[in-house]
């Protein structure tokens, strides 16, 4: 078809428009026929003619004809629908791969007018509507082509995209996509519910579902285009506004129900039809889209997280009768591969099953993010229901853990991961943390049962993260100890060499042990002493500290030993009596060994940037030196050359360690060199209390009888290295250094 013919059709449309107000008979039939010929001609790619037509009045003519066909109505009249369909085809082909023509149509207001048509159809959509929106085939064609036009006009063209985003086109398209083609609806809907009639041949039914699924595909392509690439670009993501807010949640959650029981069998019409395969794929494509969106919205939009939490109980008011978060939890719990997937080829089925698991993981991430929103804590934690301690959400998470703690039997890692991570986010308050451990919930034994050697790393990550939060509350440490958590940490092999590549797991387990041994003698005894069933957990932990090249593992692992020593040397007397006292003495002897003293000395020696770690190591060494066998052990540890350590960049710095820029920057040869550097520091970045504790350690080691007499030369070496520094400190009169100067004087007095 030559360009002259196209111009003739375009001009004829202009002539019809000029007479439109006369309301001539059959004028819309003539518009339909003329537009159809022009649309068909434009299907043949001719960029030159496409450009020429765009520069004419055709974009304005098409817009005016479209507005005339609508005549102020929200939904077109039946007589005008065929003409509108062809007008849409002309515009879609006119702007196909042509930015100039996209711009001309935008200036004429064509995409905006098309969007108003879609808004008219969307007005009747209800978020809790279970059945497909009843639309005739002409209506389906019109809606589908309208979406196709918006897609063509916006692909790679920011002006149209920006205008459509400002008009909230994505929400309108989403509502129509979810109501016209609810995934799984082809399995249960009657013909009368989808086209408004009680009759229809098999061919009509198949055409209807083909149109509906095709509309859904185009709709998601349009939504994806409007979203752009900001999902892969953090800077663009930060600058852009999300397309959807909490009002989209009922529509996004809707497809999840198609993948939870019960699963209808395909109707006979689809049992052996090629259409069945297309509809199965369409369902799955929508599932992937909504799961990805639910995950990203939960990650990025606070209002979405808050709305999901509120809607758990008050879904009638929050989500128009759709229990969004509850449906998401049901999908995580019960969602599965539909039985009719068995008809797919083995390769296709395997691909879909793998992608389905990814979809479920996305919903789990969304649930965890909702629980992680600090403002949701009071919403998700509810103490008003006696039969559901902690409320609906907490009870469900607890139930998942309790029911599936024997993972070899239930094989539901996903539920345990979701539950442990979610509860870990909710127990940041002491009251909630204690409630998880105390009756009636008493979850510690169930968590201990999950710490199996062959448990999935993600399971261990969730369990250890939750335990770490629970152990931070001093009130929980006895119960966690009674549940055997420390023993299970060791037996689960999280500190074994095979787990060295997963630092975050090892650091989490270290954190659990560190908190549990803080001010708790019984847990410290469990850590230090072997049992008939296993060696001492501490030995495995120290082996990890020695071989690790991670500063976080080395430092935090040694802090577990620090806390255990502080507890063992404390004045606390646990209930029990002589047997416990004997175990404590046995435990003290167990840590009075070169490997423990060396670990503490190395903590001090490598922590030039972390004064708090120097302080903790010094305190623990001081306590060891008070034992009859400890003085010589500690002296050796601080005088021996420090090992050369190649420390790689860790995934995290030592927890609770605050960097001090004034700390010594040259690595010391011996721990004693680090101690003298601390005494010498004059920049004020090291707290006087830390320097005072260094004085206390030196004073203790130099006291008569603390170190064996045959080590006098080594003691004198220590004194010679530090005496002048102590004397200078003892003369300090500044008020802020009062603690330091007093400790220095006492050290010198101890040496006298």
PLY file of the C-alpha trace (Angstrom):
ply
format ascii 1.0
element vertex 752
property float x
property float y
property float z
element edge 751
property int vertex1
property int vertex2
end_header
0.00 0.00 0.00
1.54 3.31 -1.04
1.75 6.48 1.02
-0.93 8.26 -1.00
-3.53 5.69 0.05
-2.62 6.14 3.70
-2.97 9.89 3.35
-6.37 9.40 1.72
-7.60 7.33 4.68
-6.19 9.83 7.17
-7.83 12.72 5.32
-11.14 10.87 5.20
-11.04 10.46 8.97
-10.56 14.24 9.17
-13.55 14.80 6.92
-15.74 12.51 9.05
-14.62 14.37 12.16
-15.64 17.68 10.61
-19.20 16.35 10.15
-19.39 14.48 13.42
-21.66 17.06 15.04
-24.26 16.39 12.32
-24.73 12.90 13.75
-25.16 11.38 10.28
-26.46 7.82 9.92
-23.78 5.11 9.94
-21.03 7.64 10.68
-19.36 5.34 13.22
-19.55 2.44 10.78
-17.69 4.65 8.30
-15.12 5.59 10.97
-14.64 1.92 11.72
-14.12 0.95 8.07
-11.75 3.83 7.30
-9.72 3.41 10.48
-9.49 -0.34 9.90
-8.00 0.16 6.43
-5.53 2.74 7.75
-4.55 0.52 10.70
-4.00 -2.42 8.38
-1.88 -0.27 6.06
0.27 0.92 8.97
1.11 -2.66 9.90
3.51 -2.68 6.95
6.62 -0.97 8.29
7.36 2.24 6.38
9.15 4.67 8.67
9.05 7.49 6.16
5.28 7.30 5.74
4.85 6.74 9.48
6.80 9.94 10.12
4.87 11.88 7.51
1.48 10.86 8.93
2.58 11.81 12.43
3.30 15.36 11.27
-0.23 15.76 9.90
-3.37 16.43 11.92
-3.93 12.68 12.30
-2.98 12.53 16.05
-5.46 15.33 16.83
-8.09 13.74 14.58
-7.79 10.39 16.32
-8.08 12.04 19.74
-11.15 14.04 18.73
-12.84 10.99 17.19
-12.14 9.02 20.35
-13.62 11.71 22.55
-16.59 12.00 20.20
-17.22 8.26 20.41
-17.19 8.41 24.18
-19.48 11.45 24.21
-18.85 11.96 27.93
-19.69 8.36 28.92
-17.35 6.39 31.16
-17.84 3.25 29.04
-18.44 3.49 25.26
-21.83 2.71 23.78
-22.16 -0.57 21.87
-22.52 1.18 18.50
-19.19 2.98 18.91
-17.03 0.14 20.29
-15.95 -1.27 16.88
-14.92 2.22 15.72
-13.01 2.88 18.92
-11.23 -0.45 18.54
-10.01 0.50 15.06
-9.00 4.02 16.16
-6.89 2.43 18.87
-5.27 0.17 16.28
-4.37 3.16 14.09
-2.74 4.99 17.01
-0.92 1.90 18.22
0.59 1.24 14.79
1.33 4.93 14.25
3.56 5.14 17.33
5.11 1.69 17.09
8.89 2.19 17.52
8.49 5.89 16.72
9.26 8.45 19.43
8.22 11.48 17.38
4.75 10.07 16.82
4.53 9.12 20.49
5.19 12.76 21.26
2.54 13.98 18.78
-0.08 11.64 20.28
0.83 12.81 23.77
0.49 16.45 22.75
-2.92 15.65 21.29
-3.99 14.00 24.54
-4.58 10.59 23.01
-2.99 8.38 25.70
-4.78 10.36 28.39
-8.14 9.80 26.67
-7.42 6.09 26.28
-6.63 5.90 29.98
-10.02 7.46 30.76
-11.66 4.56 28.91
-9.79 2.07 31.06
-10.74 4.02 34.18
-14.37 3.71 33.16
-14.14 -0.06 32.99
-12.21 -0.16 36.26
-14.87 1.76 38.19
-16.93 -1.37 38.70
-14.01 -3.47 39.93
-14.13 -4.60 43.57
-10.99 -5.77 45.31
-12.75 -8.77 46.85
-14.50 -9.80 43.64
-13.80 -13.55 43.23
-15.08 -14.07 39.69
-13.80 -12.56 36.44
-15.28 -9.21 35.43
-18.15 -10.03 33.01
-17.18 -8.48 29.69
-18.26 -9.22 26.15
-15.74 -10.03 23.46
-15.97 -6.49 21.98
-15.30 -5.05 25.44
-12.35 -7.38 25.97
-10.87 -6.39 22.61
-11.32 -2.73 23.41
-9.72 -2.97 26.86
-6.87 -5.14 25.62
-6.11 -2.83 22.69
-6.28 0.23 24.95
-3.61 -1.32 27.16
-1.63 -2.25 24.05
-1.74 1.36 22.88
-0.43 2.62 26.23
2.32 0.02 26.06
3.33 1.01 22.52
3.26 4.70 23.38
5.41 4.35 26.50
8.10 1.82 25.55
11.39 3.62 26.08
9.70 7.03 25.90
9.89 8.94 29.16
7.39 11.76 28.44
4.49 9.32 27.98
5.66 7.17 30.88
5.88 10.18 33.18
2.41 11.37 32.19
0.86 7.94 32.71
2.59 7.54 36.07
1.26 10.92 37.21
-2.24 9.77 36.23
-1.79 6.53 38.22
-2.26 4.46 35.10
-0.47 1.48 36.64
-3.14 1.11 39.33
-5.93 1.26 36.76
-4.21 -1.36 34.60
-3.56 -3.57 37.63
-7.22 -3.48 38.72
-8.36 -4.46 35.25
-5.74 -7.17 34.85
-6.68 -8.80 38.14
-10.44 -8.56 37.54
-10.48 -9.53 33.87
-8.14 -12.47 34.36
-7.91 -13.70 37.96
-5.41 -16.57 37.79
-7.10 -19.95 38.08
-10.53 -18.55 37.24
-10.65 -20.55 34.01
-10.79 -23.70 36.14
-14.04 -22.82 37.87
-15.93 -20.07 36.03
-19.06 -20.64 34.02
-19.45 -19.01 30.61
-22.32 -16.87 31.91
-20.04 -15.30 34.51
-17.44 -14.13 32.04
-19.34 -12.70 29.09
-22.71 -11.88 30.61
-24.63 -14.45 28.56
-25.81 -17.96 29.25
-24.77 -19.33 25.89
-21.57 -19.71 23.98
-19.90 -22.27 21.78
-16.62 -23.86 22.69
-14.95 -21.57 20.15
-16.39 -18.49 21.84
-15.34 -19.69 25.27
-11.81 -20.37 24.08
-11.64 -16.98 22.34
-12.83 -15.28 25.51
-10.15 -16.86 27.65
-7.53 -16.21 24.99
-8.46 -12.52 25.07
-8.47 -12.41 28.86
-5.10 -14.08 29.26
-3.63 -11.96 26.45
-4.96 -8.83 28.12
-3.27 -9.91 31.34
0.04 -10.41 29.54
-0.10 -6.97 27.91
-1.13 -5.38 31.20
1.90 -6.75 33.02
4.17 -5.69 30.18
2.76 -2.17 30.50
3.22 -2.17 34.28
6.79 -3.40 33.86
7.48 -0.62 31.36
6.10 2.01 33.72
8.25 0.62 36.53
11.33 0.99 34.35
14.74 -0.33 35.43
14.89 1.30 38.82
14.63 -2.11 40.47
18.19 -2.81 39.31
19.44 0.73 39.95
19.56 1.79 43.60
20.00 5.48 42.71
17.06 5.50 40.31
15.01 3.54 42.84
15.74 6.10 45.56
14.70 8.99 43.32
11.55 7.41 41.87
8.21 6.99 43.54
6.75 3.47 43.65
3.91 2.85 41.22
1.79 1.19 43.86
0.83 1.82 47.44
-1.20 -0.04 50.01
-4.37 0.26 47.89
-2.83 -2.22 45.44
-2.37 -4.96 48.03
-5.81 -6.64 47.68
-5.24 -6.99 43.93
-1.65 -8.19 44.24
-2.53 -10.83 46.84
-5.48 -12.18 44.87
-3.49 -14.53 42.56
-1.96 -16.36 45.53
-5.26 -18.16 46.13
-4.98 -19.92 42.79
-1.96 -21.77 44.15
-3.44 -22.91 47.47
-5.86 -25.83 47.98
-8.39 -26.83 46.92
-7.32 -27.18 43.29
-10.17 -27.67 40.78
-9.66 -30.04 37.89
-9.50 -28.44 34.43
-12.94 -28.43 32.74
-13.35 -30.95 29.90
-13.00 -28.19 27.33
-9.45 -27.48 28.52
-8.41 -31.02 29.43
-6.70 -31.70 26.12
-6.81 -28.24 24.58
-3.69 -26.27 23.61
-5.40 -23.37 25.39
-4.88 -25.17 28.70
-1.11 -24.88 28.40
-1.38 -21.16 27.60
-3.67 -20.53 30.57
-1.42 -22.49 32.95
1.51 -20.34 31.80
-0.54 -17.14 32.10
-1.45 -18.04 35.68
2.16 -18.64 36.53
3.38 -15.45 34.84
0.99 -13.44 37.01
2.15 -15.27 40.14
5.76 -14.33 39.40
4.80 -10.69 38.83
2.76 -10.24 41.99
5.25 -12.04 44.23
8.04 -9.83 42.97
5.95 -6.72 43.53
4.83 -7.74 47.01
8.44 -8.33 47.96
9.70 -5.02 46.56
6.83 -2.99 48.02
7.35 -4.54 51.45
11.04 -3.70 51.23
10.64 -0.15 49.96
7.32 1.31 51.11
6.67 1.86 54.80
2.94 2.39 54.31
2.67 -1.03 52.66
4.35 -2.68 55.65
2.08 -0.83 58.08
-1.05 -1.59 56.06
-0.30 -5.31 55.84
0.13 -5.50 59.61
-3.07 -3.56 60.33
-4.98 -5.71 57.87
-4.14 -8.94 59.66
-7.07 -8.36 61.99
-8.91 -5.37 60.55
-8.89 -6.42 56.91
-12.48 -5.32 56.27
-11.59 -1.70 56.82
-7.97 -1.88 55.68
-8.21 -3.93 52.49
-11.87 -3.99 51.54
-12.53 -7.49 52.80
-9.31 -9.08 51.53
-7.16 -10.49 54.35
-3.88 -9.68 52.59
-1.29 -10.68 55.17
-3.31 -13.73 56.21
-3.55 -14.82 52.57
0.20 -14.37 52.19
0.80 -16.53 55.25
-1.62 -19.16 53.93
0.27 -19.19 50.63
3.57 -19.70 52.45
2.01 -22.47 54.55
-0.21 -24.29 52.05
0.82 -23.06 48.61
1.99 -25.85 46.35
2.39 -26.95 42.76
-1.14 -27.43 41.35
-1.88 -31.08 40.51
-2.73 -30.23 36.90
0.92 -29.24 36.36
1.53 -32.96 36.06
0.27 -32.68 32.49
3.25 -30.51 31.57
6.45 -31.97 30.19
9.05 -32.95 32.81
11.33 -30.11 31.76
8.61 -27.47 31.86
7.31 -28.74 35.18
10.78 -28.66 36.76
11.30 -25.09 35.55
7.96 -23.97 36.94
8.51 -25.71 40.26
11.86 -24.00 40.70
10.35 -20.62 39.87
7.42 -21.32 42.21
9.85 -21.86 45.08
11.42 -18.49 44.27
7.97 -16.92 44.39
7.33 -18.38 47.81
10.72 -17.11 48.99
9.71 -13.63 47.83
6.53 -13.74 49.94
8.55 -14.97 52.92
10.85 -11.97 52.53
7.82 -9.69 52.42
6.41 -11.21 55.62
9.76 -10.86 57.37
9.97 -7.21 56.30
6.51 -6.53 57.70
7.59 -8.06 61.01
10.80 -6.05 60.85
9.00 -2.72 60.68
9.47 -1.24 64.14
6.12 0.56 64.00
4.40 -2.81 63.51
5.59 -4.34 66.77
2.53 -3.31 68.78
0.24 -4.22 65.88
1.56 -7.73 65.31
2.09 -8.51 69.00
-1.27 -8.81 70.72
-1.69 -10.00 74.30
-5.47 -9.75 74.31
-6.15 -13.35 73.21
-5.56 -15.89 75.95
-5.84 -18.80 73.52
-3.28 -17.24 71.18
-0.33 -15.94 73.23
1.23 -13.04 71.41
-1.71 -12.73 69.04
-2.61 -14.16 65.66
0.72 -13.55 63.95
2.99 -14.63 66.79
0.93 -17.75 67.47
1.13 -18.76 63.84
4.90 -18.33 63.76
5.29 -20.31 66.99
3.05 -23.04 65.61
5.15 -23.32 62.45
8.33 -23.75 64.49
6.78 -26.21 66.91
5.09 -28.28 64.22
8.11 -28.47 61.93
11.03 -28.68 64.36
11.72 -32.21 63.06
12.71 -31.02 59.62
13.72 -34.46 58.40
10.12 -35.57 58.86
8.23 -32.49 57.67
10.71 -30.98 55.18
9.30 -27.48 55.74
12.42 -25.38 55.97
10.52 -22.49 54.42
8.08 -22.18 57.32
10.82 -22.39 59.94
12.90 -19.76 58.12
9.93 -17.40 57.84
8.89 -17.92 61.46
12.33 -17.57 63.06
13.26 -14.47 61.06
9.88 -12.86 61.74
9.95 -13.58 65.47
13.54 -12.40 65.59
12.31 -9.04 64.35
9.49 -8.90 66.90
11.40 -9.78 70.09
13.64 -6.75 70.25
11.79 -5.66 73.39
12.55 -7.47 76.63
8.87 -8.11 77.38
8.32 -9.85 74.04
11.61 -11.69 74.26
10.73 -13.06 77.68
7.26 -14.05 76.53
8.73 -16.29 73.83
10.85 -18.16 76.37
8.47 -18.32 79.32
5.17 -20.21 79.65
2.86 -20.63 77.91
4.99 -20.37 74.75
8.31 -21.87 75.97
9.94 -21.95 72.54
13.58 -22.54 73.55
13.43 -26.38 73.44
11.94 -26.25 69.95
14.66 -23.90 68.76
17.29 -26.19 70.27
15.81 -29.13 68.36
16.28 -27.24 65.09
20.04 -26.89 65.59
20.93 -30.07 63.77
24.28 -30.57 61.98
22.62 -31.16 58.61
20.02 -28.38 58.93
19.95 -25.96 56.01
22.14 -22.90 56.45
19.11 -20.62 56.07
17.37 -22.49 58.89
20.40 -22.07 61.12
20.58 -18.40 60.21
16.96 -17.84 61.25
17.20 -19.88 64.44
20.49 -18.30 65.53
19.23 -14.81 64.78
16.18 -15.40 66.97
18.27 -16.98 69.74
20.66 -14.06 69.65
17.80 -11.63 70.32
16.42 -13.87 73.07
19.82 -14.24 74.75
20.27 -10.49 75.03
17.63 -10.43 77.75
19.23 -11.51 81.03
15.92 -12.98 82.17
16.04 -15.53 79.35
19.52 -16.94 79.87
18.61 -19.55 82.45
15.79 -20.94 80.31
17.98 -20.99 77.22
20.67 -22.78 79.20
18.16 -25.31 80.49
17.11 -25.97 76.89
20.70 -26.98 76.09
21.33 -24.19 73.59
25.08 -23.99 74.17
25.51 -27.73 73.70
23.40 -27.59 70.56
25.52 -24.74 69.17
28.57 -26.97 69.37
26.89 -30.16 68.15
25.26 -28.36 65.20
28.76 -27.78 63.79
28.26 -24.07 63.20
31.79 -23.59 64.55
33.19 -26.50 62.56
35.62 -25.97 59.70
33.01 -26.84 57.09
31.04 -23.72 58.04
34.00 -21.31 57.82
32.80 -19.91 54.50
29.57 -18.70 56.10
30.83 -16.10 58.54
27.42 -14.64 59.34
26.28 -17.99 60.77
29.39 -18.38 62.90
29.19 -14.82 64.21
25.50 -15.28 65.10
26.26 -18.46 67.04
29.12 -16.69 68.79
26.72 -13.89 69.70
24.29 -16.35 71.27
27.02 -17.91 73.40
28.46 -14.51 74.32
25.14 -13.24 75.67
24.29 -16.50 77.41
27.60 -16.53 79.31
27.30 -12.90 80.33
26.67 -12.85 84.11
25.56 -16.48 84.09
27.67 -19.09 85.86
25.73 -22.18 84.76
25.94 -21.34 81.08
29.64 -20.55 81.48
30.18 -23.94 83.11
28.39 -25.60 80.21
30.60 -23.77 77.75
33.89 -24.56 79.48
33.45 -28.08 80.82
33.14 -31.23 78.72
30.21 -33.58 79.17
30.00 -37.36 78.81
28.48 -36.88 75.36
30.83 -34.25 73.92
33.96 -32.21 74.43
33.78 -28.70 75.83
32.05 -26.29 73.42
34.76 -23.75 74.26
37.43 -25.93 72.69
35.59 -25.92 69.38
35.05 -22.18 69.60
38.72 -21.46 70.31
39.74 -23.70 67.43
37.55 -21.52 65.18
39.14 -18.36 66.59
42.64 -19.71 65.88
42.02 -20.72 62.27
39.69 -17.90 61.19
40.98 -14.96 59.18
37.95 -12.82 60.09
38.44 -10.07 62.62
34.79 -10.37 63.69
35.06 -14.10 64.33
38.37 -13.79 66.16
37.36 -10.87 68.34
33.77 -11.84 69.07
34.75 -15.46 69.63
37.29 -14.40 72.23
34.69 -12.19 73.91
32.72 -15.36 74.68
35.73 -16.51 76.69
35.90 -13.08 78.37
32.27 -13.33 79.51
32.73 -16.89 80.73
35.78 -15.91 82.80
34.00 -12.91 84.27
31.07 -15.14 85.27
33.29 -17.88 86.71
35.27 -15.38 88.78
32.16 -13.51 89.93
30.84 -13.74 93.49
27.55 -15.24 92.31
26.77 -18.58 93.96
24.24 -20.54 91.90
21.70 -22.67 93.66
23.00 -26.18 94.10
25.95 -26.02 96.36
29.15 -27.92 96.80
28.82 -29.77 93.53
28.38 -26.48 91.69
31.29 -24.94 93.59
33.47 -27.84 92.55
32.36 -27.51 88.93
33.21 -23.83 89.04
36.70 -24.62 90.30
37.07 -27.25 87.59
35.97 -24.69 85.02
38.50 -22.16 86.27
41.25 -24.71 85.88
39.95 -25.52 82.40
40.50 -21.94 81.23
43.84 -21.58 83.01
45.68 -22.96 80.02
48.03 -21.30 77.51
45.51 -21.39 74.65
42.98 -19.33 76.61
45.54 -16.85 77.91
47.01 -16.49 74.42
43.58 -15.88 72.89
42.96 -13.06 75.38
46.40 -11.58 74.84
45.89 -11.67 71.07
42.53 -9.95 71.48
44.32 -7.09 73.22
47.20 -7.11 70.76
45.11 -6.94 67.57
42.53 -4.44 68.82
44.37 -1.18 68.33
41.24 0.30 66.72
38.87 -1.01 69.38
39.64 0.20 72.92
36.61 -1.63 74.32
38.13 -4.94 73.21
41.44 -4.03 74.79
39.53 -3.30 77.97
37.70 -6.66 77.92
40.86 -8.63 77.24
42.72 -6.85 80.03
39.93 -7.51 82.53
39.85 -11.22 81.67
43.66 -11.51 81.91
43.55 -9.75 85.28
41.01 -12.25 86.58
43.09 -15.18 85.37
46.15 -13.74 87.11
44.37 -13.80 90.48
44.31 -17.60 90.47
47.23 -19.38 92.03
48.28 -20.81 88.68
47.35 -17.77 86.62
50.06 -15.17 87.14
52.84 -16.94 85.25
50.39 -17.99 82.53
49.29 -14.40 81.92
52.84 -13.04 82.04
53.87 -15.50 79.34
50.88 -14.51 77.24
51.69 -10.79 77.26
55.45 -11.30 76.72
55.29 -13.93 73.99
55.51 -12.64 70.39
52.10 -12.17 68.80
51.45 -14.41 65.80
51.44 -12.83 62.37
47.77 -12.74 61.36
46.44 -12.11 57.87
43.09 -10.55 58.56
40.68 -10.23 55.66
37.88 -7.72 55.53
35.03 -9.17 57.55
31.36 -9.03 56.77
30.95 -7.13 60.01
33.22 -5.41 62.49
33.38 -6.68 66.06
29.95 -6.13 67.58
29.68 -3.24 70.05
33.26 -2.24 69.24
33.69 1.48 68.74
36.67 2.53 66.69
39.15 4.92 68.27
41.18 6.88 65.75
43.73 7.61 68.44
44.54 3.95 69.04
48.04 2.82 68.06
48.28 2.14 64.35
51.50 0.13 64.26
50.95 -3.53 65.04
52.68 -4.47 68.32
55.15 -7.35 68.52
53.83 -8.38 71.92
50.71 -7.70 73.92
52.90 -5.86 76.43
53.71 -3.38 73.66
50.00 -2.71 73.23
49.62 -2.20 76.98
52.45 0.33 77.04
50.91 2.09 74.04
47.64 2.40 75.95
49.46 3.89 78.94
51.37 6.26 76.68
48.30 7.51 74.77
47.77 11.22 75.36
45.00 12.00 72.86
42.14 11.21 75.21
40.57 8.69 72.85
41.16 5.81 75.22
38.99 6.05 78.33
40.81 6.53 81.65
39.05 3.40 82.93
40.73 1.30 80.23
44.14 2.67 81.14
43.37 2.13 84.84
42.62 -1.55 84.19
45.94 -1.89 82.39
47.60 -0.49 85.52
45.69 -3.03 87.60
46.92 -5.92 85.47
50.53 -4.75 85.60
50.31 -4.18 89.34
48.91 -7.66 89.89
51.60 -9.36 87.79
54.36 -7.46 89.59
53.05 -8.26 93.03
55.25 -10.65 95.02
54.16 -14.29 94.77
51.82 -13.87 91.79
54.42 -15.07 89.27
56.78 -17.94 90.04
60.07 -16.88 91.59
62.11 -18.39 88.77
60.51 -15.87 86.37
61.92 -12.82 88.16
63.82 -11.66 85.08
60.64 -11.62 83.02
58.80 -9.71 85.73
61.62 -7.19 85.87
61.46 -6.84 82.08
57.75 -6.02 82.35
58.40 -3.51 85.10
61.25 -1.84 83.25
59.04 -1.43 80.16
56.24 0.27 82.06
57.62 1.85 85.24
58.28 5.30 83.80
54.82 5.39 82.23
53.22 4.41 85.53
55.23 7.01 87.43
54.21 9.72 85.00
50.59 8.66 85.27
50.77 8.63 89.06
51.77 12.30 88.99
48.73 13.31 86.90
46.55 15.88 88.66
43.92 16.45 85.99
40.47 15.61 87.34
39.45 13.54 84.31
42.51 11.30 84.80
41.93 10.76 88.51
40.93 7.10 88.04
43.98 6.44 85.87
46.48 8.16 88.17
45.10 6.38 91.25
45.43 3.00 89.55
49.00 3.79 88.51
49.95 4.64 92.10
48.41 1.43 93.35
50.35 -0.58 90.76
53.63 0.98 91.86
52.73 0.31 95.48
52.06 -3.34 94.63
55.55 -3.59 93.15
57.25 -2.10 96.19
0 1
1 2
2 3
3 4
4 5
5 6
6 7
7 8
8 9
9 10
10 11
11 12
12 13
13 14
14 15
15 16
16 17
17 18
18 19
19 20
20 21
21 22
22 23
23 24
24 25
25 26
26 27
27 28
28 29
29 30
30 31
31 32
32 33
33 34
34 35
35 36
36 37
37 38
38 39
39 40
40 41
41 42
42 43
43 44
44 45
45 46
46 47
47 48
48 49
49 50
50 51
51 52
52 53
53 54
54 55
55 56
56 57
57 58
58 59
59 60
60 61
61 62
62 63
63 64
64 65
65 66
66 67
67 68
68 69
69 70
70 71
71 72
72 73
73 74
74 75
75 76
76 77
77 78
78 79
79 80
80 81
81 82
82 83
83 84
84 85
85 86
86 87
87 88
88 89
89 90
90 91
91 92
92 93
93 94
94 95
95 96
96 97
97 98
98 99
99 100
100 101
101 102
102 103
103 104
104 105
105 106
106 107
107 108
108 109
109 110
110 111
111 112
112 113
113 114
114 115
115 116
116 117
117 118
118 119
119 120
120 121
121 122
122 123
123 124
124 125
125 126
126 127
127 128
128 129
129 130
130 131
131 132
132 133
133 134
134 135
135 136
136 137
137 138
138 139
139 140
140 141
141 142
142 143
143 144
144 145
145 146
146 147
147 148
148 149
149 150
150 151
151 152
152 153
153 154
154 155
155 156
156 157
157 158
158 159
159 160
160 161
161 162
162 163
163 164
164 165
165 166
166 167
167 168
168 169
169 170
170 171
171 172
172 173
173 174
174 175
175 176
176 177
177 178
178 179
179 180
180 181
181 182
182 183
183 184
184 185
185 186
186 187
187 188
188 189
189 190
190 191
191 192
192 193
193 194
194 195
195 196
196 197
197 198
198 199
199 200
200 201
201 202
202 203
203 204
204 205
205 206
206 207
207 208
208 209
209 210
210 211
211 212
212 213
213 214
214 215
215 216
216 217
217 218
218 219
219 220
220 221
221 222
222 223
223 224
224 225
225 226
226 227
227 228
228 229
229 230
230 231
231 232
232 233
233 234
234 235
235 236
236 237
237 238
238 239
239 240
240 241
241 242
242 243
243 244
244 245
245 246
246 247
247 248
248 249
249 250
250 251
251 252
252 253
253 254
254 255
255 256
256 257
257 258
258 259
259 260
260 261
261 262
262 263
263 264
264 265
265 266
266 267
267 268
268 269
269 270
270 271
271 272
272 273
273 274
274 275
275 276
276 277
277 278
278 279
279 280
280 281
281 282
282 283
283 284
284 285
285 286
286 287
287 288
288 289
289 290
290 291
291 292
292 293
293 294
294 295
295 296
296 297
297 298
298 299
299 300
300 301
301 302
302 303
303 304
304 305
305 306
306 307
307 308
308 309
309 310
310 311
311 312
312 313
313 314
314 315
315 316
316 317
317 318
318 319
319 320
320 321
321 322
322 323
323 324
324 325
325 326
326 327
327 328
328 329
329 330
330 331
331 332
332 333
333 334
334 335
335 336
336 337
337 338
338 339
339 340
340 341
341 342
342 343
343 344
344 345
345 346
346 347
347 348
348 349
349 350
350 351
351 352
352 353
353 354
354 355
355 356
356 357
357 358
358 359
359 360
360 361
361 362
362 363
363 364
364 365
365 366
366 367
367 368
368 369
369 370
370 371
371 372
372 373
373 374
374 375
375 376
376 377
377 378
378 379
379 380
380 381
381 382
382 383
383 384
384 385
385 386
386 387
387 388
388 389
389 390
390 391
391 392
392 393
393 394
394 395
395 396
396 397
397 398
398 399
399 400
400 401
401 402
402 403
403 404
404 405
405 406
406 407
407 408
408 409
409 410
410 411
411 412
412 413
413 414
414 415
415 416
416 417
417 418
418 419
419 420
420 421
421 422
422 423
423 424
424 425
425 426
426 427
427 428
428 429
429 430
430 431
431 432
432 433
433 434
434 435
435 436
436 437
437 438
438 439
439 440
440 441
441 442
442 443
443 444
444 445
445 446
446 447
447 448
448 449
449 450
450 451
451 452
452 453
453 454
454 455
455 456
456 457
457 458
458 459
459 460
460 461
461 462
462 463
463 464
464 465
465 466
466 467
467 468
468 469
469 470
470 471
471 472
472 473
473 474
474 475
475 476
476 477
477 478
478 479
479 480
480 481
481 482
482 483
483 484
484 485
485 486
486 487
487 488
488 489
489 490
490 491
491 492
492 493
493 494
494 495
495 496
496 497
497 498
498 499
499 500
500 501
501 502
502 503
503 504
504 505
505 506
506 507
507 508
508 509
509 510
510 511
511 512
512 513
513 514
514 515
515 516
516 517
517 518
518 519
519 520
520 521
521 522
522 523
523 524
524 525
525 526
526 527
527 528
528 529
529 530
530 531
531 532
532 533
533 534
534 535
535 536
536 537
537 538
538 539
539 540
540 541
541 542
542 543
543 544
544 545
545 546
546 547
547 548
548 549
549 550
550 551
551 552
552 553
553 554
554 555
555 556
556 557
557 558
558 559
559 560
560 561
561 562
562 563
563 564
564 565
565 566
566 567
567 568
568 569
569 570
570 571
571 572
572 573
573 574
574 575
575 576
576 577
577 578
578 579
579 580
580 581
581 582
582 583
583 584
584 585
585 586
586 587
587 588
588 589
589 590
590 591
591 592
592 593
593 594
594 595
595 596
596 597
597 598
598 599
599 600
600 601
601 602
602 603
603 604
604 605
605 606
606 607
607 608
608 609
609 610
610 611
611 612
612 613
613 614
614 615
615 616
616 617
617 618
618 619
619 620
620 621
621 622
622 623
623 624
624 625
625 626
626 627
627 628
628 629
629 630
630 631
631 632
632 633
633 634
634 635
635 636
636 637
637 638
638 639
639 640
640 641
641 642
642 643
643 644
644 645
645 646
646 647
647 648
648 649
649 650
650 651
651 652
652 653
653 654
654 655
655 656
656 657
657 658
658 659
659 660
660 661
661 662
662 663
663 664
664 665
665 666
666 667
667 668
668 669
669 670
670 671
671 672
672 673
673 674
674 675
675 676
676 677
677 678
678 679
679 680
680 681
681 682
682 683
683 684
684 685
685 686
686 687
687 688
688 689
689 690
690 691
691 692
692 693
693 694
694 695
695 696
696 697
697 698
698 699
699 700
700 701
701 702
702 703
703 704
704 705
705 706
706 707
707 708
708 709
709 710
710 711
711 712
712 713
713 714
714 715
715 716
716 717
717 718
718 719
719 720
720 721
721 722
722 723
723 724
724 725
725 726
726 727
727 728
728 729
729 730
730 731
731 732
732 733
733 734
734 735
735 736
736 737
737 738
738 739
739 740
740 741
741 742
742 743
743 744
744 745
745 746
746 747
747 748
748 749
749 750
750 751
